[in-house]
Amino acid sequence: MEDVYSYLDQFGFSKKKRIERAAMKLRRNDLETFLEGYAEVIKKVTQIKRCTIGSIELFPDSWAAPVPTAMIRQLSLYADAIYIHDPILDYIYDLKVLDLNPAYVIQYPDPEERLRKLRARFVETIQEVLQIRPLVSAGIIKLVPSQLLVHRKDPSAVYGDSFYGPKGSADELAGRPDPVNRLPMAIRDYATSKLYVYPVRVVNDHYEICRGEPLSPIRMIAVGFPDELGLKIFNLFEIDAMDEETRRLGMHLDYKGEGNHVDPETFENWVRGSKNNFLLERLNALQRDLYLAAFAGARFLTNLPTSRDLARLDLGSPIAEAHAGEASVYSLLQTSLPYFRQVTERQIVKARANEVAFYEFRVALRKALKEIGCAGRQLNQEEIDVVVRDILLLPLTKVEARMKALRRNVFVDGVMLAGTLAATLLTGGNTLTAAAGLLVAKQTMTDYKAQKADEDKMKESPGFFYWDVTKKARAQERKRK
């Protein structure tokens, strides 16, 4: 992955302070060139290999919000490796729809303003990718170009289902089969009961999803599953008569509600077609993620109930969940671990070098996850915190106390050892004082080895890894007090 960062360096994206200045110099064509080259680089360097038996690797749900940097650090405390959907590649599509997405155009009518807003988001993304560089270099974080592995409609093209009338879409009138009808019945039943459609209006140059308003013929709707941020806006454009000279059709969006009335049958066909388009896009993304996770032997990580439900559907029978033991979805455990926010990516990499301590910590964390999962019901945050405290933080407290005692004893013995060895060197070891010093040094070395063995044993405690990774943060906390 260093090739990826070398590519970023070529464009001046090497240090946080320089990124904004370098990005703001990029014109639209420059940004397109950068993204095309970046896509080629990451395709060449990406390798998804099957993980070794016993290791914990995580593959996040691409439909969920991107995993925050703080959460990446938390997951890096116990996962052998974490796959991340490369956030830079999203800008390839965002740039394509910049002047075509009605939401962008309505909010920012000036094309230059739209580009400035996109560049500002681009700067934040590059800064986040640079921040996790130590974890990427250590092989803990793996960037995956998953956006390049799934088909997306060209936003500038017109498809058969772009046109709807009282008798259906142009695709249906041409006799093309609806791909949704080929989906397993369990998925279709799930979508029928769970997939929602909401009316959308423009308020102060922003789309407003009217969740509490009944659906009636309108030219803007939002489609999605409840409790998800990934709702998709669909627009039903008005189509003018064909210009006989140019043989072109005119299309425009009536976002102010002043256009022609929408025929109820056309509206019904359009809503059904929009739901089908959304469902296929949602399933394609989920299927790709599950395939890549299975290919890597990684655990699919999601906090979306819909992803969990769809992944666990028994596709061989009507809407019934597969056996819990076959589930590939693991919910995101969010706990507030003390001093965590002060821990840097480099400190995590350094602490993980101690494989024994890292292994024991993960064993304890798996035990915590198992206890939470075996509760038989949804635990509240307070109950989860109790489990984490008993299994993770209690050993941490014991390690803290024991290491303080060991360090104090080792320090005293180390001074004695240095003093006696120095006396021996000065006297040449030919006096009774030197002989006595050697005896003391021998005894001190024995004590030192015993202390060292005791310290090594502490590394096998479930709390040692967390103690090690947060010790600098705790020292800083004590200084502030």
C-alpha positions as CSV (number, residue, x, y, z in Angstrom):
1,M,0.0,0.0,0.0
2,E,3.0,2.3,0.1
3,D,2.5,2.8,-3.6
4,V,-0.8,4.4,-2.9
5,Y,0.9,6.9,-0.5
6,S,3.7,7.5,-2.9
7,Y,1.1,8.4,-5.5
8,L,-0.5,10.9,-3.0
9,D,2.9,12.3,-2.4
10,Q,3.3,13.1,-6.1
11,F,0.4,15.5,-5.9
12,G,1.5,17.2,-2.7
13,F,-0.7,15.1,-0.4
14,S,2.0,14.1,2.0
15,K,1.5,16.3,5.1
16,K,-1.7,17.5,6.7
17,K,-0.9,21.2,6.5
18,R,-0.1,21.0,2.8
19,I,-3.1,19.1,1.6
20,E,-5.6,21.9,1.4
21,R,-3.2,24.2,-0.5
22,A,-2.4,21.4,-3.0
23,A,-6.0,20.3,-3.5
24,M,-7.3,23.9,-4.1
25,K,-4.9,24.2,-7.0
26,L,-6.6,21.3,-8.8
27,R,-8.9,22.2,-11.5
28,R,-11.7,19.9,-12.5
29,N,-9.7,18.2,-15.2
30,D,-6.7,17.9,-12.8
31,L,-9.0,16.2,-10.2
32,E,-10.3,13.8,-12.9
33,T,-6.7,12.9,-13.9
34,F,-5.7,12.4,-10.3
35,L,-8.7,10.0,-9.6
36,E,-8.1,8.0,-12.8
37,G,-4.5,7.5,-11.9
38,Y,-5.3,6.7,-8.3
39,A,-7.8,4.0,-9.4
40,E,-5.2,2.3,-11.5
41,V,-2.6,2.4,-8.7
42,I,-4.9,0.9,-6.0
43,K,-6.2,-1.8,-8.5
44,K,-2.6,-2.9,-9.0
45,V,-1.5,-3.1,-5.4
46,T,-4.7,-4.5,-3.8
47,Q,-4.5,-8.1,-2.9
48,I,-7.2,-9.9,-0.8
49,K,-5.7,-13.0,0.7
50,R,-7.4,-15.6,2.9
51,C,-6.7,-14.9,6.5
52,T,-5.0,-17.5,8.7
53,I,-7.0,-19.8,11.0
54,G,-7.7,-18.1,14.3
55,S,-7.1,-14.5,13.2
56,I,-9.8,-11.9,13.4
57,E,-10.3,-9.8,10.2
58,L,-13.2,-7.4,9.7
59,F,-14.9,-6.3,6.5
60,P,-17.3,-3.3,7.0
61,D,-20.6,-2.8,5.3
62,S,-20.3,-0.3,2.4
63,W,-23.9,0.7,2.7
64,A,-23.3,2.0,6.3
65,A,-21.6,5.3,6.9
66,P,-17.8,5.1,6.5
67,V,-16.0,3.8,9.6
68,P,-14.8,6.9,11.6
69,T,-11.1,7.2,12.3
70,A,-11.7,7.0,16.0
71,M,-13.6,3.7,15.5
72,I,-10.8,2.4,13.2
73,R,-8.4,3.0,16.1
74,Q,-10.7,1.1,18.5
75,L,-11.1,-1.8,16.2
76,S,-7.3,-1.9,15.7
77,L,-7.0,-2.7,19.3
78,Y,-8.2,-6.3,18.8
79,A,-8.6,-7.1,15.1
80,D,-5.7,-8.6,13.2
81,A,-6.7,-6.7,10.1
82,I,-9.5,-4.3,9.0
83,Y,-10.6,-3.8,5.5
84,I,-11.7,-0.3,4.6
85,H,-13.7,0.7,1.5
86,D,-11.4,3.2,-0.1
87,P,-13.0,6.6,0.5
88,I,-11.0,8.4,-2.2
89,L,-12.6,6.4,-5.0
90,D,-16.1,7.7,-4.1
91,Y,-15.1,11.0,-5.7
92,I,-14.9,9.4,-9.1
93,Y,-18.7,9.0,-9.1
94,D,-19.3,12.3,-7.1
95,L,-17.4,14.2,-9.8
96,K,-19.5,12.6,-12.6
97,V,-22.8,13.6,-11.0
98,L,-21.7,17.0,-9.8
99,D,-23.6,18.8,-12.5
100,L,-26.3,16.2,-12.9
101,N,-27.5,15.6,-9.4
102,P,-30.5,17.8,-8.8
103,A,-29.7,18.1,-5.1
104,Y,-26.2,19.6,-5.9
105,V,-27.6,21.9,-8.6
106,I,-30.5,23.2,-6.5
107,Q,-28.3,23.9,-3.5
108,Y,-25.3,25.3,-5.4
109,P,-26.4,26.8,-8.8
110,D,-22.9,28.1,-9.5
111,P,-20.8,25.3,-10.9
112,E,-17.6,26.7,-9.3
113,E,-19.3,26.7,-5.9
114,R,-20.2,23.0,-6.4
115,L,-16.6,22.2,-7.2
116,R,-15.3,24.1,-4.2
117,K,-17.6,22.2,-1.9
118,L,-16.5,18.9,-3.4
119,R,-12.9,19.8,-3.0
120,A,-13.4,20.7,0.6
121,R,-14.8,17.2,1.3
122,F,-12.0,15.7,-0.7
123,V,-9.4,17.5,1.5
124,E,-11.0,16.0,4.6
125,T,-10.9,12.5,3.1
126,I,-7.2,12.7,2.1
127,Q,-6.4,13.9,5.6
128,E,-8.2,10.9,7.1
129,V,-6.3,8.5,4.7
130,L,-3.0,10.1,5.8
131,Q,-3.9,9.8,9.5
132,I,-4.3,6.0,9.2
133,R,-1.1,5.6,7.3
134,P,0.8,3.9,10.2
135,L,-1.9,1.3,10.5
136,V,-1.9,0.8,6.7
137,S,1.9,0.4,6.6
138,A,1.7,-2.1,9.4
139,G,-0.8,-4.2,7.5
140,I,-3.5,-3.6,10.1
141,I,-5.7,-1.5,7.7
142,K,-6.3,-2.7,4.2
143,L,-7.8,-0.4,1.6
144,V,-10.1,-2.1,-0.8
145,P,-11.3,-0.6,-4.1
146,S,-14.7,-2.2,-3.7
147,Q,-16.4,0.7,-5.6
148,L,-14.7,-0.5,-8.8
149,L,-16.1,-4.0,-8.4
150,V,-19.8,-3.3,-8.7
151,H,-21.8,-1.9,-11.7
152,R,-23.3,1.5,-11.3
153,K,-25.5,3.2,-13.9
154,D,-23.8,6.0,-15.9
155,P,-25.4,9.2,-14.6
156,S,-25.1,10.9,-18.0
157,A,-26.9,8.0,-19.8
158,V,-30.6,7.4,-20.4
159,Y,-31.9,3.9,-19.7
160,G,-35.2,2.2,-20.5
161,D,-36.4,2.6,-17.0
162,S,-35.8,6.4,-17.1
163,F,-39.2,6.8,-18.9
164,Y,-42.5,5.9,-17.3
165,G,-46.1,6.1,-18.5
166,P,-49.5,4.8,-17.5
167,K,-48.6,1.4,-18.9
168,G,-45.2,1.1,-17.2
169,S,-41.6,1.8,-18.1
170,A,-40.0,1.8,-21.6
171,D,-38.3,-1.5,-20.6
172,E,-41.6,-3.1,-19.7
173,L,-43.2,-1.9,-22.9
174,A,-40.3,-3.5,-24.8
175,G,-40.9,-6.8,-23.1
176,R,-37.7,-6.9,-21.0
177,P,-38.2,-9.0,-17.9
178,D,-38.0,-7.3,-14.5
179,P,-34.8,-8.6,-12.7
180,V,-36.5,-8.2,-9.3
181,N,-38.9,-11.0,-10.3
182,R,-35.9,-13.4,-10.4
183,L,-34.9,-12.7,-6.8
184,P,-35.7,-15.3,-4.2
185,M,-39.2,-15.0,-2.7
186,A,-37.8,-14.4,0.8
187,I,-36.0,-11.2,-0.4
188,R,-39.1,-10.0,-2.3
189,D,-41.3,-10.5,0.7
190,Y,-38.8,-8.7,3.0
191,A,-38.7,-5.8,0.6
192,T,-42.5,-5.6,0.3
193,S,-42.8,-5.4,4.1
194,K,-39.8,-3.2,4.9
195,L,-39.0,-0.9,1.9
196,Y,-40.5,2.5,2.4
197,V,-41.3,5.4,0.0
198,Y,-41.5,9.0,1.3
199,P,-42.5,12.2,-0.5
200,V,-39.7,14.8,-0.9
201,R,-39.9,18.6,-1.2
202,V,-37.4,21.4,-1.7
203,V,-37.2,23.7,1.3
204,N,-34.6,26.5,1.3
205,D,-32.7,24.9,-1.6
206,H,-32.5,21.6,0.3
207,Y,-34.3,18.3,-0.2
208,E,-36.6,17.6,2.8
209,I,-37.9,14.1,3.2
210,C,-41.5,14.2,4.6
211,R,-41.6,11.0,6.5
212,G,-45.0,11.8,8.2
213,E,-46.7,12.9,5.0
214,P,-48.9,10.5,3.0
215,L,-47.7,9.6,-0.4
216,S,-49.5,11.2,-3.4
217,P,-48.6,11.8,-7.0
218,I,-45.4,13.9,-6.8
219,R,-42.2,14.2,-8.8
220,M,-39.7,13.6,-6.0
221,I,-39.6,10.6,-3.6
222,A,-37.1,9.0,-1.3
223,V,-36.8,5.2,-1.2
224,G,-35.1,3.2,1.5
225,F,-35.3,0.9,4.5
226,P,-36.3,2.4,7.9
227,D,-33.6,3.6,10.3
228,E,-31.0,3.9,7.5
229,L,-29.3,7.0,6.3
230,G,-28.8,5.6,2.9
231,L,-32.1,6.7,1.4
232,K,-32.0,7.5,-2.3
233,I,-33.8,10.4,-3.9
234,F,-35.6,9.7,-7.2
235,N,-36.8,12.4,-9.6
236,L,-39.6,12.0,-12.2
237,F,-38.6,14.4,-15.0
238,E,-41.1,16.1,-17.3
239,I,-40.5,15.2,-20.9
240,D,-41.1,17.8,-23.7
241,A,-42.1,16.9,-27.2
242,M,-39.3,15.9,-29.5
243,D,-37.6,18.7,-31.5
244,E,-38.1,17.7,-35.1
245,E,-34.8,19.4,-36.3
246,T,-32.5,18.1,-33.6
247,R,-34.4,14.9,-32.9
248,R,-33.8,15.6,-29.1
249,L,-36.1,15.3,-26.2
250,G,-36.2,17.9,-23.5
251,M,-36.3,16.9,-19.8
252,H,-36.6,19.2,-16.8
253,L,-37.3,18.7,-13.1
254,D,-40.3,20.4,-11.6
255,Y,-39.0,20.8,-8.0
256,K,-41.3,23.8,-7.2
257,G,-44.5,21.9,-8.0
258,E,-45.6,24.2,-10.7
259,G,-45.4,21.7,-13.6
260,N,-47.9,19.4,-15.1
261,H,-50.0,17.1,-12.9
262,V,-48.6,13.6,-12.6
263,D,-50.9,10.8,-13.8
264,P,-51.7,8.5,-10.9
265,E,-50.9,5.3,-12.9
266,T,-47.6,6.8,-14.2
267,F,-46.8,7.7,-10.6
268,E,-47.6,4.2,-9.4
269,N,-45.4,2.6,-12.1
270,W,-42.6,5.0,-11.3
271,V,-42.7,4.4,-7.6
272,R,-42.6,0.6,-8.2
273,G,-39.7,0.9,-10.6
274,S,-37.8,3.2,-8.2
275,K,-38.2,0.7,-5.4
276,N,-37.0,-2.1,-7.7
277,N,-33.9,0.0,-8.7
278,F,-33.1,0.8,-5.1
279,L,-33.5,-2.8,-4.0
280,L,-31.2,-4.1,-6.8
281,E,-28.5,-1.5,-5.9
282,R,-28.8,-2.3,-2.2
283,L,-28.5,-6.1,-2.8
284,N,-25.6,-5.8,-5.3
285,A,-23.6,-3.8,-2.8
286,L,-24.4,-6.2,0.0
287,Q,-23.7,-9.3,-2.1
288,R,-20.3,-7.8,-3.2
289,D,-19.4,-7.0,0.5
290,L,-20.4,-10.5,1.7
291,Y,-18.5,-12.2,-1.2
292,L,-15.3,-10.2,-0.5
293,A,-15.6,-10.8,3.3
294,A,-16.0,-14.6,2.6
295,F,-13.1,-14.6,0.2
296,A,-10.9,-13.0,2.8
297,G,-12.2,-15.1,5.6
298,A,-13.2,-11.9,7.4
299,R,-16.2,-11.1,9.6
300,F,-18.7,-8.9,7.9
301,L,-19.1,-5.9,10.2
302,T,-22.4,-3.8,10.2
303,N,-24.6,-1.7,12.4
304,L,-27.5,-1.8,9.9
305,P,-30.4,-4.1,10.8
306,T,-31.3,-4.4,7.1
307,S,-27.9,-5.8,6.2
308,R,-28.1,-8.2,9.1
309,D,-31.6,-9.4,8.1
310,L,-30.9,-9.7,4.4
311,A,-27.7,-11.6,5.0
312,R,-29.4,-14.1,7.4
313,L,-32.5,-14.8,5.3
314,D,-33.1,-18.4,4.4
315,L,-33.4,-18.1,0.7
316,G,-34.8,-21.6,0.3
317,S,-38.0,-21.0,2.2
318,P,-40.4,-18.2,2.9
319,I,-39.0,-15.3,5.0
320,A,-37.3,-17.3,7.7
321,E,-34.0,-16.5,9.3
322,A,-31.1,-18.9,9.0
323,H,-29.7,-20.5,12.1
324,A,-28.0,-18.0,14.3
325,G,-24.8,-20.0,14.1
326,E,-24.6,-19.5,10.4
327,A,-24.9,-15.7,10.6
328,S,-22.0,-13.8,9.0
329,V,-22.9,-10.4,10.4
330,Y,-21.4,-9.1,13.6
331,S,-22.8,-5.9,15.2
332,L,-20.5,-3.1,15.9
333,L,-19.7,-3.0,19.6
334,Q,-19.3,0.6,20.8
335,T,-17.8,1.0,24.2
336,S,-16.2,4.0,25.8
337,L,-12.7,2.8,26.9
338,P,-10.8,5.2,29.1
339,Y,-7.9,7.2,27.7
340,F,-8.8,5.8,24.3
341,R,-9.1,9.1,22.4
342,Q,-5.5,10.1,23.4
343,V,-4.1,6.9,21.8
344,T,-2.4,7.5,18.4
345,E,-2.2,5.1,15.5
346,R,1.6,4.7,16.0
347,Q,1.1,3.7,19.7
348,I,-1.3,1.0,18.6
349,V,1.1,-0.3,16.0
350,K,3.9,-0.4,18.6
351,A,1.8,-2.1,21.3
352,R,0.6,-4.7,18.8
353,A,4.2,-5.8,18.2
354,N,3.8,-7.7,21.5
355,E,2.0,-10.7,20.0
356,V,1.3,-12.5,23.3
357,A,-0.3,-9.5,25.0
358,F,-2.3,-8.7,21.9
359,Y,-3.6,-12.3,21.7
360,E,-4.7,-12.4,25.3
361,F,-6.4,-9.1,24.9
362,R,-8.4,-10.4,22.0
363,V,-9.3,-13.6,23.9
364,A,-10.8,-11.4,26.6
365,L,-12.6,-9.2,24.1
366,R,-14.1,-12.3,22.4
367,K,-15.3,-13.4,25.8
368,A,-17.0,-10.0,26.3
369,L,-18.7,-10.2,22.9
370,K,-19.8,-13.8,23.6
371,E,-21.4,-12.8,27.0
372,I,-23.2,-9.9,25.3
373,G,-24.4,-12.1,22.4
374,C,-25.6,-14.9,24.8
375,A,-27.9,-12.5,26.7
376,G,-30.8,-13.6,24.6
377,R,-32.0,-10.0,24.2
378,Q,-30.8,-6.5,23.2
379,L,-28.6,-5.1,26.0
380,N,-28.6,-1.4,26.8
381,Q,-25.3,0.5,26.9
382,E,-25.1,0.4,30.7
383,E,-25.3,-3.4,30.7
384,I,-22.7,-3.6,27.9
385,D,-20.4,-1.3,29.9
386,V,-20.7,-3.7,33.0
387,V,-19.5,-6.7,30.9
388,V,-16.6,-4.7,29.4
389,R,-15.6,-3.4,32.8
390,D,-15.6,-6.9,34.4
391,I,-13.8,-8.7,31.5
392,L,-11.5,-6.0,30.2
393,L,-11.1,-3.1,32.6
394,L,-10.8,-5.1,35.8
395,P,-7.7,-6.9,34.5
396,L,-6.4,-3.6,33.3
397,T,-6.6,-2.2,36.9
398,K,-4.7,-5.2,38.2
399,V,-2.0,-4.9,35.6
400,E,-1.6,-1.2,36.5
401,A,-1.1,-1.9,40.2
402,R,1.3,-4.8,39.6
403,M,3.4,-3.0,37.0
404,K,3.8,0.0,39.4
405,A,5.2,-2.3,42.1
406,L,7.4,-4.2,39.6
407,R,8.8,-1.0,38.1
408,R,9.6,0.4,41.5
409,N,11.5,-2.7,42.6
410,V,13.3,-3.1,39.3
411,F,14.4,0.5,39.4
412,V,16.0,0.1,42.9
413,D,17.6,-3.2,42.0
414,G,18.9,-1.6,38.8
415,V,20.6,1.2,40.7
416,M,22.2,-1.4,43.0
417,L,23.4,-3.5,40.1
418,A,24.9,-0.5,38.3
419,G,26.7,0.7,41.4
420,T,28.3,-2.7,42.2
421,L,29.4,-3.3,38.7
422,A,30.9,0.2,38.5
423,A,32.8,-0.5,41.7
424,T,34.1,-3.7,40.3
425,L,35.3,-2.1,37.1
426,L,37.1,0.7,39.0
427,T,38.9,-1.7,41.4
428,G,39.7,-4.3,38.9
429,G,37.9,-7.0,40.9
430,N,41.0,-7.7,43.0
431,T,39.8,-6.5,46.4
432,L,37.6,-7.9,49.1
433,T,35.3,-4.9,48.4
434,A,35.1,-5.9,44.8
435,A,34.4,-9.5,45.7
436,A,31.6,-8.5,48.0
437,G,30.3,-6.3,45.3
438,L,30.2,-9.1,42.9
439,L,28.3,-11.3,45.3
440,V,25.7,-8.5,45.8
441,A,25.6,-8.0,42.0
442,K,25.0,-11.7,41.5
443,Q,22.2,-11.6,44.1
444,T,20.8,-8.4,42.5
445,M,20.9,-10.0,39.1
446,T,18.9,-13.0,40.4
447,D,16.3,-10.6,41.9
448,Y,16.2,-8.7,38.7
449,K,15.6,-11.8,36.6
450,A,12.9,-12.8,39.0
451,Q,11.3,-9.4,38.6
452,K,11.6,-9.6,34.9
453,A,10.0,-13.0,34.8
454,D,7.1,-11.6,36.9
455,E,6.8,-8.8,34.5
456,D,6.7,-11.1,31.5
457,K,3.9,-13.1,33.2
458,M,1.9,-9.9,33.4
459,K,2.1,-9.7,29.6
460,E,-0.1,-12.8,29.5
461,S,-2.9,-10.9,31.3
462,P,-5.8,-9.8,29.2
463,G,-5.3,-6.3,30.5
464,F,-1.6,-5.9,29.6
465,F,-2.1,-5.0,25.9
466,Y,-4.6,-2.3,26.8
467,W,-2.3,-1.1,29.7
468,D,0.6,-0.9,27.2
469,V,-1.3,0.9,24.4
470,T,-2.7,3.6,26.8
471,K,0.2,4.2,29.2
472,K,1.4,7.4,27.4
473,A,-2.2,8.7,27.4
474,R,-2.5,8.0,31.2
475,A,0.8,9.8,31.9
476,Q,-0.5,12.8,30.0
477,E,-3.8,12.6,31.9
478,R,-1.9,12.6,35.3
479,K,0.1,15.7,34.2
480,R,-3.0,17.7,33.5
481,K,-4.4,16.9,36.9
